[in-house]
Amino acid sequence: MRSALIPDVIIGRLPLYLRALSQMGREGKEITSSQELGERLGISSAQIRKDLSQFGEFGKQGTGYNTQYLAEQLRRILKVDRVWDVALVGMGDLGRAVAHYGGFLDRGFRIVAIFDNDPAKIGKEVGGLPILGTHGIEGEIRRRGIRVAMLAVPAAAAQAAADELIRAGVQAILCYAPTTVLVPEGVQVRYIDPVVGMQHMTHYLP
């Protein structure tokens, strides 16, 4: 089934399933069930079975799922059975933390270029990569064929940075800036804002 026909909310749950399966693999579990996955993730077993059925049959009733096989299939569906080169824009405190994070590579992503517009930072190294000036961002991204980027810039600079990335051919942007950026059709944007997450939770506090 073409992914365009599958609701985005289902696609959004697949990385959660993959993360849980990967953890199970590290624990030595060879077989799991939708019930066990659901208990780990707080998602009903019926929902998990329905989600997975959108992409084919991965298990057998009564025997469950082979964790390694299902993880491999989810990596293929999510297209992280390869490693994507990623550009990181913004070298403030957040950008540095992202650059030093060690959990990208084994999950399908590799930061290969870092950009900032502060002359005091340009040329210095972070995580073994030199910080490049944003004045050359379009040419550098085109030269490397980068299609995925992360934005860790202030909110006021996010739209201009996103525009430049898109002109360079980036088609997927993970935005840490606490704002919404406008992008043309065909460009994917996802947001990570810790404050939004906390505001969501505090609604439920007594």
Buried (B, 14 or more C-beta within 10 A) or exposed (E): EEEEEBEEEBBEBBBBBBBBBBEBBEEEEEBBBBBBBBEBBEBEBEBBBEBBEBBEEBBEEEEBBBBBEBBBBBBEBBEBEEBBBBBBBBBBEBBBEBBEEEEBEEBBBEBBBBBBBEEEBBEEEBEEBEBBBBEEBBEBBEEBEBBBBBBBBBEEBBBEBBBBBBEBEBBBBBBBBBBEBEBEEEBEBEBBBEEEEEEEEEEEEE
